[in-house]
Amino acid sequence: MSKQVDRLMDFLQKSRSLVVITGAGISTKAGIPDFRSSSGIYRQGGVNETLFHIDYFRDHPDEFYKTFGPLYEQITSAQPTYAHRFLKRLEELGRLKMIITQNIDGLHHKAGSANVIEIHGHLRQWDCLSCRASYGTEGWIDEKVKKGETPLCQGCGGILKPHVVFFGEYVMGLEKAMQFVQTADLLMVLGSSLVVYPVAGLPGYRDENAHFVILNKEATPLDDEADVVIHEDIDETLQKLGFL
Ligand code: OAD
C-alpha cells in the first residue's frame, strides 16, 4: 500500500467521529456523469450551470425537462457503488457520524445509510411552483420526467419542480452540516471538485486537530490543506482498505 493509503487507514482506525462530504465523483462508477471532469455534464456541450438556475427553470421548464429526462433515467436506475456501501458499513460500525452530500441521486439512501444531509435536495419529492402542493415519486411523474416532459400539478396545473436546490436557491441543512463538520475528528471529501459554495467552504469549519482527507481524481483548491490527498479512483482506493 502507498504511504498515503497507509495514513488514511491509520486515520480511519483511530477515528471515532468521521464526517464525509460527497460529490458527483462518488457516483460516476454507478453510471451517473459528474459535472466538471472531462466526461462531465458541463463538458458535453449545450449544458452549463444556467440549466440548473432557478430563474432559468421558471422561465424555461420545458427546456429543462427535455435535457433533464435522460439524466433522470440514468439517476433513477443507478445502484450504489463500492464507496456508498463502504460508508454505510462505517456507519454500522458506529464510526461515521454524518454524510453531507451534494448529490441528488439518492444513492446513499439506496445503500442504506441513515445519517445523510442532502444539501442540494433529492428527487423523492416534487413541489408545485404555484400552489406549493407536494408529491412523492408517483408513477405518472416518473414516466413524464423520463420522457423529457414537464410534470404538472394535478390540483392547479402549475409546474412541478424536483425537490432539489437550483443555483439561486438556499441549500438545505447547512447549519446542521456545519455542526457535524465542527465535531469531526476526521473529515473526508470524496469526489468533489470543491468549487461550489457553500459546500466548498464547509472544510473551513473543521477542528484544528481534525485530520482532513481528499479522495478525488483531479486536484482541488483545498489539496494543500489536506493531510492525505489521493488523486485516484475512489472505489479503487477504498477497496485497498478492506472494510467490506
Ligand atoms: P464536480 O463534477 O464539480 O466534481 C466531481 C469531481 O469528482 C471531479 O473533480 C472528478 O475528477 C472527480 N471524480 C469523478 N469520478 C471519480 C472517481 N471515480 N474517483 C475519484 N474522483 C472522481 O461535482 P461536484 O463537486 O459534486 O450543483 O459539484 C458540485 C455541484 O456543482 C453539484 O452539486 C451541482 C453542480 O453544479 C447544482 O446543480 C446546484
Residues whose N, C-alpha, C, O or C-beta is under 5 A from the ligand:
A	BS01	OAD	G23 A24 G25 T28 D34 F35 R36 S37 G40 F52 Q102 H120 V165 F166 F167 G191 S192 S193 L194 V196 L215 N216 K217 E218 E232 D233 I234
